Amino acid sequence: MTLKTTEERKNRFTGQSIELTIKEAIIHDRIFMNELKATLEDKELGYGASKLWDKVRKDINYFRKNNAEAYMVLLD
């Protein structure tokens, strides 16, 4: 049995895809989970009020610093 070391992720708007490490895939997925939660919180608290936006920005910055290609394909 071989362990999977990469995961494919696609840009939700363009459909362009890229392979990410397992760690990167987790961070990528967390961006969108926190974005959804923050958007829902903002409906109650007011635009931009959710503290989860800080987590979204932190994870996006991870890609800017550590995998610029994935950032350009998936998040830019």
C-alpha positions in Angstrom: 0.0 0.0 0.0 1.4 3.4 -0.9 0.7 6.5 1.0 -0.8 9.4 -0.9 1.5 12.4 -0.6 -0.3 15.0 -2.7 -3.9 16.2 -3.2 -5.3 18.0 -6.2 -7.2 21.2 -5.6 -9.0 23.4 -8.2 -9.7 27.1 -8.4 -13.4 27.5 -7.8 -13.7 30.1 -10.5 -11.4 29.0 -13.3 -11.2 25.2 -12.7 -7.4 25.3 -13.0 -5.9 22.7 -10.7 -2.6 22.1 -8.9 -1.2 19.4 -6.7 -0.6 20.3 -3.1 1.1 18.5 -0.3 -1.2 17.0 2.3 -0.3 19.9 4.7 -1.0 22.4 2.0 -4.3 20.7 1.1 -5.4 21.0 4.8 -4.5 24.7 4.9 -6.3 25.3 1.6 -9.4 23.6 2.8 -9.3 25.5 6.1 -9.2 28.8 4.2 -12.6 28.1 2.6 -14.1 26.6 5.7 -13.1 29.7 7.7 -14.2 32.0 4.9 -17.7 30.4 4.9 -17.9 30.6 8.7 -16.7 34.2 8.7 -19.2 35.2 6.0 -22.0 33.7 8.1 -20.8 35.5 11.3 -20.5 38.8 9.4 -24.3 38.5 8.6 -24.9 38.7 12.4 -22.0 40.9 13.5 -21.6 43.3 10.5 -19.3 43.2 7.5 -15.7 42.3 8.4 -16.4 41.8 12.1 -15.7 38.0 12.3 -12.3 37.2 13.9 -12.1 34.3 11.4 -10.9 36.7 8.7 -7.6 36.9 10.5 -7.2 33.1 10.2 -8.2 33.2 6.5 -5.5 35.9 5.8 -2.9 34.0 7.8 -3.5 30.8 5.7 -3.5 32.8 2.5 -0.2 34.3 3.5 1.2 30.8 4.1 0.7 30.2 0.3 2.2 33.6 -0.7 5.3 32.7 1.3 5.7 29.0 0.8 4.0 28.1 -2.5 3.6 31.1 -4.7 2.5 29.0 -7.7 -0.4 27.4 -5.7 -1.3 30.9 -4.5 -1.5 32.2 -8.1 -3.5 29.2 -9.3 -5.9 28.8 -6.4 -6.2 32.0 -4.5 -5.2 35.1 -6.5 
